[in-house]
Structures are given as structure tokens and as C-alpha cells.
Amino acid sequence: MDAFKRNLQPRIEQLSANFPIIVILGVRQCGKSTLAKLVGDGWKYYDLENPNHLERITSDPVLFFRENNEHIIIDEAQLYPQLFSTLRGVVDERRESNGRFILTGSASFELMKNVSESLAGRVAVIELEPMKMNELKQETLSGFFSLFEKRLSLNDISTLKQLKPSKTIKDVNHYLLKGGYPQPVLQADPHFFLDWMENYFNTYINRDMRSLFPRIDIIKYRRVIKMLSALSGTIINKSELARSVESSEKSIRDYLQIISGTFFWRELPAFKTTKIKTTTSLPKGHFRDSGLLLFLQNIFTPEDLEFYPKLGNVFEAFVVEEILRGVQAVAARNVSAYHFRTKAGGEIDLILEGSFGLLPIEIKYQSHTTKKQLTSMINFIELHQLPYGVVVNNCESPSMITEKIIQIPIACL
């Protein structure tokens, strides 16, 4: 598994050439340490969850960095907040020197606060997700994502038509069911996968949450996460969720912030446009890893998945994450992701906005999507004068639905 390369590796190597410090954020066990060691090949490695390593740095940080002032990897850096202010002085002594430190962290709250307060202008921050399908299969990133490196145009359609599925539907369903955490997915033993997921979730609840938030009501927090696994891919009504777990709406907002800040949950804000007045402003949320979501829903086998009533929602979230992980790896700038819904019920599952322009994407777990199903996208494209829109589904190969809407298989991503 150590030899597995990630889509973000070239991007991080480029950033390391231009910044003295790289911070890699991400959920626990998504491969941050492995990636840091690939980028910092041969660098000294310190894990702050190792008591000996923590003691080595914290006993005399000034001396430590005098002896170790470049080519250092520090894992779980959020465990020692003073590290950031110390690093500022170390970096400023040789401000022109880049590629000196890689820090990783699995909780974004205090870490990002310390980064912004102490290391602004000295650090590049990048977020790592669980593995994308092409990474698990060790394939190159799909040509679909090259579209986001320039302004979108109708000429892109010819590129999209040439995309070839690199995976079977069976492959896609396998990764949908298992998710992207490297260690359990790459093991052939299905019992190991279930044991790993169970222990992973329990460790997150019983160790990480108690450590990060000593006053949190663990029982209610666990219940909220379980309920969110059933609501993934929908607009979350916080007041209804609060009543269900017998908690306050403020507590639910806090819980959602914690779940997002530990990289389990993604919230997609509503896309707002002056061209359409009757849009909802409520965000939509989903679990970032489909394997963990389905595990919490007791969906363990392909047969379970086939008859799962919320398969469409799970598939939608899975595709959103596949797309965002791919876009992150290319030279797109200022990328934002939204959902779109009108008060009349029209919706578009994903809208991407960035240096490339604006792209609406509809996601369907079916083999073909009809023009009649895409009224909202057709109107959106016309109102915003966009070159095209994309439908991602389980079709066999790319094909046009209208003059400006193309459907492509999830297997092409």
C-alpha cells in the first residue's frame, strides 16, 4: 500500500517547491502520512501520537528545530499548538528557503486557527480525501478533469465524447460499497473490512471526540451521526433532527460543525442567483465516504446495496466526492461546489464554479437519462448562457441528450 500514488502528489510537490511549509489535512486513515512520506522521501518523520516523538519536540522545541530545521514531517500536528508559533520563527530565519516542513492534521478547528494566526504567507494547505476510484485501481486521472484547467467551452464536448469507461459497473458498485479508506478497501478479507470499520468508528467516537471535546454528549453525538448516515444526500432540517435526538437546535448545529471539521461530512451550500428568484437557501449535506455511510446503515454486501431504498442518494454523494477529488488534483482555481433547488422542486445535484466558469452536473443512478428529467438544467444553462451541462449516470458510453447536455458514465471518472 505504501507504493500507491495519489492524484494530489504532483500538486503537493509543486506547492512544496514554492512554500516552506505544507499542511495536509484530512480525515483519519485517509493516507496523509503515506502521502507525506512519498513527497518527503527520505525526510525525518515524527508522529505526535507517539509519546516519544511528542516528548522529543515539546521538551525543548527551540533546540529541536535548531537541529532539525528542514526536511521534517510532523504527523498529527494539531496535538501541539505551540508548534506553529515556533515554526514561524524557524521559517523566518531562512524565509527564502522552501520545501522544509510537511505537517499533517486530522481535525481542522484549532489547527487551521493556529495556521492562520502563526503561519500566514508561509504555508500552503491542502485537503486529502479517502482514495478516489482511479487511485484504488492505480490508474491515471480521467481526462474528464482536464476540462477544469481552462475556461469551459462547447469544444469540450468532443473531448467528453471520447472518454472511455475504465471500470465496470461491478467495479463502481464495489467502490461505492467499500468507500475509499485505503487499508480496509485494499484487503481481500471482507471480515477485516467490517472489523476495521467498526473499530475505526468506535475509536473516532470514544477517543477522538472525548479528547477534542471533553464536554460533548457522546451518546447523543453518536446518535446524530447514525441519523445523518440515513439522511445523507438530503437537505437537513436541524429542528427535526434536534427533536429526534432530544437535543437543542444549537447542539445540532455544533454537532454538524464538528462532524464537518473532522472531515466526515460535507455541506453543499445552495447556489444563489439573481436570475431565478424562487430558490431555496438551505444547504445539502452528505457523508464524504460511502463505505462508512453504508457500514453505519448495515449495508454490507452487493445484494444489500441493490435493494437499499436510498441507493440514489448514496450514489449521488459518491459521485459528488469523486468529482471534487478529481477537480482538486488539477490546476483549477477558486473552486466552489453548490447544490441548486427551486421552491417548486426543480434541482441540480452539483454546480461547480471556479476559474473554469460554471458547470451544472446532474447525477442519476440509471443507465439513461431523458431530456424530460432535465428541465431544471436546461433552464439553468439557458439563463446563465453556459456552454454545456453534464449528466453522470450508469450509461455505457458518453452521448448527447440535448445539444448542450451530455451524459457520461460514472466509470469514466
Secondary structure, 3 states (H helix, E strand, C coil): CCCCCCCCHHHHHHHHCCCCEEEEECCCCCCHHHHHHHHCCCCEEEECCCHHHHHHHHCCHHHHHHHCCCCEEEECHHHCCHHHHHHHHHHHHCCCCCCCEEEEECCCHHHHHHHHHHCCCCEEEEECCCCCHHHHCCCCCCHHHHHHHCCCCCCHHHHHHCCCCCCCHHHHHHHHHHCCCHHHHCCCCHHHHHHHHHHHHHHHHHHHHHHHCCCCCHHHHHHHHHHHHHHCCEECCHHHHHHHCCCCHHHHHHHHHHHHHCCCEEEECECCCCCCCCECCCCEEEECCHHHHHHHCCCCCHHHHHCCCCHHHHHHHHHHHHHHHHHHCCCCCCCEEEEEEECCCCEEEEEEEECCEEEEEEECCCCCCCHHHHHHHHHHHHHHCCCCEEEEECCCCCEEEECCEEEEEHHHC
